[in-house]
Amino acid sequence: MNAHTTTIDNDAAEYKAPYDLRISHAVYKRGDVLVFLTWNQNSGEAAMVLTPRVDKISHDRIVPCVIPLSRAFAWAEETGDEGDIVINAALFCANLGFNPNNLNNITKILGIVRDHLGDLLSTPPRPRDHHEVVADVIITNNTTGAETHKEVRDHG
């Protein structure tokens, strides 16, 4: 196996999805939209994530709309480029299941994001260990008798 293949295999084994919505600082319900204040699991940067309000979030059906803390200024009325943000809000509408050609939907998304910019700015740093240990498992190899200890963590 060459070094390049090994690097790809190692990267794939260590891949972590950037956002885990089970781990959030806060969740707000705004009509048909859920607003999550969470963190990028790789960089630790706070982010606002918008999803449609559905019974069960599934990666097959949901395209999350993400505003990293480093881009919050772009959405603020005082510091953002209104034309650019209207385009982004229209794209968010499409991803959230709203008609992006309806100006009321774009205004709605802009309002939701701007209402929660202060919350995003006050999101604390990501906790170091945000998974509570709920059990300890001992796995015994029936052939060798070797034991392996694992912790079971709650991601809620």
N, C-alpha and C positions, 0 to 999 in steps of 0.2 A: 504494500500500500504506500503510495507516495505521500509526501507531507501535505500537499494540497487537499487530498481526500480526507486525511486525518483532521485537518483544520475544519473542514466543512462538517464532518461527523461530530467533532467536539462542539462546534457552534450550534448544531441542531440539537444536541443533547442538552445544552445549557439555555436554549431559547426560552424566554419567558414572555408571555403576551404583555404588551405595554400597559394595558388597563384591565384591572380585575374589579368589576363593579360591585362585587360582594364586599370589597374593602373600600369604604368611603367615609369621609369625614361627615358628610351630610347628604341627604336626598330630599329634594323638593318636588312636589307635584304641582304642575302648572297646566291645568286643563288636560290636554292630550299629550303633554310632554313631561318627561321626568328629567330633572336636573341633578346630576351627581357631582359632588365636589370630592375629588379623589386625587390619586397621585400616579404618575408614570412609574410602573413597577421596575423599570430599568434605570431611569435617571433620578427618580425621587421628586421630580418637578410636579407641583400642584397643577391640577387641570379641572376645567369644567367640562362635563360630558353630557350631551343631550341625547336622549333616546325617545322613541315613541312610548307612550304609556300603554303597556300590554300586560296581560296576566303573567306570561313567562318570557323572559328575554332569551332569545336564541341567536347564536352567531349566524345561523343560516338566513335569518329574516331581518336582522338589525344591522344598520350601518351607523355606528355612533358618530356624533358630531362633536369634535374635540376642540377646545380652546385652551391651549397651554398657558400657564401663568405668564410666560415670556411674550405672549401675543395678546394679552388682555388689553394693552394700551390701544390696539388697533380697533377694538370694539367700543371704546369710550367716545362719547360725542366730542369731548374736548381735544383728543389727541389722534383720533382715527381718521381714515380716509373714507368718507361716507359712501362714495361710489364703489370702492372695493368691498366694503362691509355689506352693502346691499346685495352685491353679487354672491358673497359668502352666505348671507342669510337665505338667499334664493336656493343655493345648493343645499343648505341645511334643510329647507322646506322639502325639497325633493327627497332627501334621505329620510326625513321623518314622516313621509307619506302625505304631505300637504301639497297643494297645487302651487308650484313656484311662480306661476304667472299671476297669481292673485296678490295684489299689493297688501291686502289686509293680513295675509299669512306672513309675508316678509316683515311687516311692522310688528306682528305678534312675536316672531322669533327675536327680532332686534330688542323688543321690550323685555322678553324673558332673559336674554343674555345680559342686557344692561342692568336689570334689576338685581342680578346675582354677581356682578363684577366685584362689589365690595366683599361679598362672601368669599369669592375666590381669592381676593387679596389677603383675607384674614385666615385662610386655611393654614393650619399649623404644619410643620414639617411632617413628613411621613413617619409613622412609628417604626422603630427598628424591627420589632417582632410583633406584628399585628395578628398573628394566629395563636389562639389559645390552645394549649395542649389539653386534650380531653381524655386521652388514654395512652397506655404504653403496651406495645405488642411484642411478644417474644416469638420469633419464628424459628422452628427447629428443623434442620435438615435431617430427614428420616434415614438417609444413607450414612452420613458422617457424624450425626449428632451435634454438629456445630449450631450454635445459637446466634441469632441476629436480633438486636433490639431496635425497634422503631417507635417513634412518637406519632400519634394520630392527632392532627391539629384541626380545629374548627376554623373555617374560613369566614364564618358569619360575623 
